[in-house]
Amino acid sequence: MIPTDRERQVLAPYAMFSDESAGRTFEEPPHSYRSPFQRDRDRIVHSSAFRRLAHKTQVFTGELGDYHRSRLTHTLEVASIARTIGRPLGLNEDLIEALALMHDIGHPPFGHAGEDVLNECVQNSGGFDHNSHAVRIVTVLEQRYPEFPGLNLTGEVLSGQKTRQKQPADEGAQRGRLLEVQVVDAADSIAYDSHDADDALELELLALEDLLAVPLWREAAARAQQRYASLDASALRRATIHQLIETLVSDLVETTRSRLATLEIDSAQQAAAAVERVVAPSRDFQEQKATLEAFLFERVYRHPTVLQQRTAAGDALRTMFNRYQEQRAPLPPRYRQVAVRDGLARAICDYLAGMTDRYAWESYRQTRY
Ligand code: MG
């Protein structure tokens, strides 16, 4: 069966069908058995920027051990949760997966600390944010195919990523977002809420008792305890994470289903035109999630251990940027070419953003003097 026929049989009318895709910048013949969005997914997985996510910080750096999530495993959890949400809603899972696997591909080393420092370094040359950088990677920087620069992805994957860029509040940030794009956003948030709590507990930045003050966690823990009579602390933590994800996903799917019915959405275009977010948790869960996120912000993202590492990593990246800016160290030839076309600051930024945490530290130490 050709992929587009299969989509017509299994997807809901409001899904994004690949035979309605806006296509690619450089035209290519269709593949005989992979849909355009499947090809996008495969191109992303085979890109070097994707592989480097394995050695990039999500929240906690490699110095803290190897239990916690890296940017890559976070990405895989997002893809898994997003597909779980997409299937009962009848959405295009190939598109969802491509979007999910791409969503953090533009992250520099050292997580948000790295992003803030790079943004500051190139403030006068357009700034830096990981969402825009993802688009730059897949349209300009990746070199995998002789025929075109970048990965030549479909318009839907590119525009989905573009809607993640920071937009002025008055532009109705939700508008123009396919349901598949909204699913990935929702899955991203479910993934980090749950895995950051899990990682922080494992790293002993938090104690189980601390999290019991948060209603969403408390209720998930109560359900876990009800289901399994006696669990030690770490087994309870894992069971609670399962319950938490299950609860958030179920609420999201049910709420989205009823919103789709209330708004009488029966095409992808109509869904994208909706002013409000269609794929979103119920009001109750939105509030509960916000409470958990505020707690994680205060207690985990601003934990002294995390802040200390952020500062050290940010300083290293800034030092490297200045060294290349003052031309005390030569850029690799590839980035010298970028400098000719897009300016030195952007070229340095591209080079540094592409580094893994490990490579960035090594390169910082080697060229320190
Ligand atoms: Mg993410």
Residues whose N, C-alpha, C, O or C-beta is under 5 A from the ligand:
A	BS01	MG	D104 D188
